[in-house]
Amino acid sequence: MAAALRGRGRGAPLPPQLLVRLLSPPRRSVSHVFRAAELQVELAEGAPAPPGGAPGPFGRSFTPHMLWVEWSRARGWAPPRIRPLRDLNLHPAACGLHYGIALFEGLKAFHGADGRVRLFRPELHLERMERSARRLCLPAFDRGELLECIRALVRVEREWVPRGGGASLYIRPVMLGTEAALGVSPPAQALLFAVLSPAGPYFGGGALSPVRLLADPGHCRAWPGGAGNCKVAG
């Protein structure tokens, strides 16, 4: 730029475009994706050991760490973090609470007969999660990068993956709008996090035991133009 200024000669007027560039503050870069390579890990001090024996009721106990990724329209995605499990601090007017701008997924990690820990069809779960985010106007993310972050979280909590038939480590990713704003509009702030829960079979009788179901035509989750192909709050 200095060379361009010298080339114009003394007293020569500067073009308006160059004046705007000189007088405008530098733009902050916006990160449209978060990268697993930038994952930050903070381990909990004095974290409890995994409980022995069979897992308790589904979704009642949690591992001591979680995945945490913040997003804002102004800055984009912050670097992902594995951090000690903590409560959420939300404004009472957070849009995810008032307008259901929230989604979730549920996938599992299993111990194999060879001792290795494997995730069950994670790509399909994250494909639906991406579809749900698009449906709710939540920020886009890279499925592959999120999967690597989830794998890293499972590696941290490997000792919490239960053994035994039907037992698994349940993985619950969530994304919700956190902007404090009343009124229906795409959120300017969002949070993506994931918690882990050791779990036995979802139904008490075991995976192969039959269950009784009631098909009620008066209550319908999916309808034309609705969100039946997504996994959203409400």
C-alpha positions in Angstrom: 0.0 0.0 0.0 2.9 2.3 0.7 4.2 1.9 -2.8 0.7 2.7 -4.2 0.7 5.9 -2.2 4.2 7.0 -3.3 3.2 6.3 -6.9 0.5 8.8 -6.9 2.8 11.8 -6.4 2.6 14.7 -4.0 -0.8 16.2 -3.7 -2.5 13.7 -5.8 -6.0 12.8 -4.4 -6.6 9.3 -3.1 -9.4 7.2 -4.7 -12.4 6.8 -2.5 -11.9 3.0 -2.3 -8.4 3.4 -0.8 -9.7 6.0 1.7 -12.3 3.5 2.9 -9.6 0.8 3.3 -7.4 3.2 5.3 -10.0 4.6 7.6 -12.0 1.4 8.2 -11.0 -0.7 11.2 -9.6 -4.2 10.4 -12.2 -6.8 10.0 -12.4 -9.7 12.4 -12.1 -13.0 10.7 -15.2 -15.2 10.9 -14.6 -19.0 11.3 -17.3 -20.9 9.3 -16.1 -24.2 10.7 -14.4 -25.5 13.8 -11.5 -27.8 13.5 -10.7 -31.0 15.5 -7.0 -30.1 15.1 -7.7 -27.0 17.3 -9.4 -29.1 20.1 -8.5 -27.9 23.6 -8.6 -30.4 26.4 -9.1 -29.4 30.1 -9.3 -32.4 32.4 -11.3 -32.3 35.6 -9.4 -32.4 38.8 -10.4 -35.2 41.1 -12.7 -36.7 38.5 -14.8 -39.6 39.8 -13.9 -43.1 38.7 -16.4 -45.0 36.6 -18.9 -46.9 38.8 -18.5 -50.7 38.8 -21.2 -53.2 37.8 -24.0 -52.8 35.3 -25.1 -49.2 34.3 -28.0 -47.7 36.1 -31.2 -46.4 34.5 -30.9 -44.8 31.1 -29.7 -41.2 31.1 -29.3 -40.8 34.9 -25.5 -40.7 35.3 -22.9 -38.8 33.3 -19.2 -38.8 32.7 -17.0 -36.0 34.1 -16.2 -34.3 30.8 -18.2 -32.7 27.9 -17.6 -31.3 24.5 -18.2 -27.5 24.2 -18.2 -25.3 21.1 -19.5 -21.7 21.0 -20.7 -19.9 17.9 -21.7 -16.2 17.2 -22.7 -14.5 14.0 -20.0 -11.9 14.5 -17.1 -14.3 15.1 -18.2 -17.7 13.8 -17.1 -20.9 15.6 -14.7 -20.7 18.5 -12.2 -23.6 18.9 -13.8 -26.7 20.3 -13.1 -27.7 23.9 -13.3 -30.8 26.0 -13.9 -29.5 29.5 -15.2 -30.6 32.9 -18.9 -31.2 33.0 -20.7 -28.0 34.1 -24.2 -26.5 34.2 -25.3 -24.1 31.4 -25.5 -20.4 32.1 -28.4 -19.1 30.0 -30.1 -15.7 29.9 -33.9 -16.1 30.8 -34.6 -14.7 27.3 -32.4 -17.2 25.5 -34.2 -17.9 22.2 -33.7 -21.7 22.5 -35.9 -21.7 25.6 -38.7 -19.6 24.1 -39.0 -20.8 20.5 -37.6 -24.3 20.6 -34.5 -23.4 18.6 -32.7 -26.5 19.8 -31.8 -29.9 18.4 -30.3 -33.1 19.7 -28.9 -36.4 18.6 -28.3 -39.8 20.2 -25.6 -42.2 19.2 -23.7 -44.9 21.1 -20.2 -46.3 21.7 -19.8 -50.0 22.3 -17.0 -52.3 23.6 -16.3 -55.0 20.9 -15.3 -58.5 21.6 -11.7 -57.5 20.7 -11.7 -54.8 23.4 -11.9 -51.9 20.9 -14.5 -49.2 21.4 -16.6 -48.4 18.3 -19.2 -45.9 17.4 -22.4 -47.2 15.8 -23.1 -45.4 12.4 -22.1 -41.9 13.6 -22.1 -40.5 10.1 -25.8 -41.1 9.7 -26.6 -39.4 13.0 -24.5 -36.4 12.2 -26.1 -36.2 8.8 -29.5 -35.9 10.5 -28.0 -33.4 13.0 -26.8 -31.2 10.1 -30.3 -31.4 8.5 -31.9 -30.4 11.8 -29.6 -27.4 12.1 -30.5 -26.3 8.6 -34.2 -26.7 9.4 -33.9 -24.5 12.6 -31.5 -21.8 11.0 -28.8 -22.9 13.4 -25.2 -22.5 12.2 -23.7 -25.0 9.8 -20.8 -27.2 10.9 -18.5 -29.8 9.3 -19.7 -33.3 10.1 -16.3 -34.8 9.9 -14.7 -32.3 12.3 -17.5 -32.8 14.8 -17.1 -36.6 14.6 -13.4 -36.3 15.3 -14.2 -34.1 18.4 -16.7 -36.7 19.6 -14.2 -39.5 19.1 -11.7 -37.5 21.1 -14.2 -37.1 23.9 -14.9 -40.8 23.9 -11.2 -41.5 24.1 -11.0 -39.3 27.2 -13.9 -41.2 28.8 -12.9 -44.6 27.5 -13.0 -46.2 31.0 -16.7 -45.2 31.2 -17.7 -47.4 28.2 -19.6 -50.2 29.9 -19.1 -53.9 29.1 -21.8 -56.5 28.7 -24.6 -57.3 26.4 -26.8 -54.3 25.5 -24.7 -51.8 27.5 -23.2 -48.8 25.8 -21.9 -45.2 26.3 -24.7 -43.0 25.1 -23.6 -39.8 23.3 -25.9 -36.8 23.3 -24.9 -33.9 21.1 -27.0 -30.8 21.5 -27.2 -27.4 19.7 -29.4 -24.6 20.8 -29.8 -20.8 20.2 -28.4 -18.9 23.2 -29.0 -15.3 22.1 -31.0 -13.2 24.6 -33.7 -11.9 22.2 -37.4 -12.2 22.1 -38.9 -12.4 18.7 -38.7 -15.2 16.1 -35.5 -14.9 14.0 -32.3 -16.9 13.3 -30.2 -16.7 16.5 -27.0 -14.7 16.5 -25.5 -16.9 19.2 -25.5 -20.7 19.6 -23.9 -23.4 21.6 -23.0 -26.9 20.6 -22.2 -29.4 23.3 -22.2 -33.1 24.0 -22.5 -35.1 27.2 -21.9 -38.9 27.7 -23.9 -41.3 29.8 -23.2 -45.0 30.5 -26.4 -46.8 29.8 -27.9 -50.3 29.9 -30.7 -51.4 27.5 -33.2 -48.7 26.8 -36.1 -51.0 27.7 -35.9 -52.7 31.0 -36.5 -56.2 29.6 -33.4 -56.1 27.4 -32.8 -55.5 23.7 -34.6 -58.7 22.5 -37.6 -58.5 24.8 -40.8 -57.4 23.1 -42.5 -54.2 24.1 -46.1 -53.0 23.9 -46.8 -50.0 21.8 -49.8 -47.7 21.3 -50.4 -46.0 18.0 -52.5 -43.0 18.7 -53.7 -41.1 15.6 -54.6 -38.1 17.7 -51.0 -37.2 18.3 -48.7 -36.9 15.3 -45.0 -36.1 15.4 -44.5 -35.9 11.6 -46.7 -34.0 9.1 -46.3 -32.5 5.6 -43.9 -29.5 5.9 -43.0 -30.4 9.5 -39.9 -31.5 11.2 -40.4 -35.3 11.2 -37.2 -35.9 9.4 -35.2 -33.9 12.0 -34.5 -34.4 15.7 -35.5 -31.2 17.4 -36.8 -29.9 20.7 -40.5 -30.2 21.5 
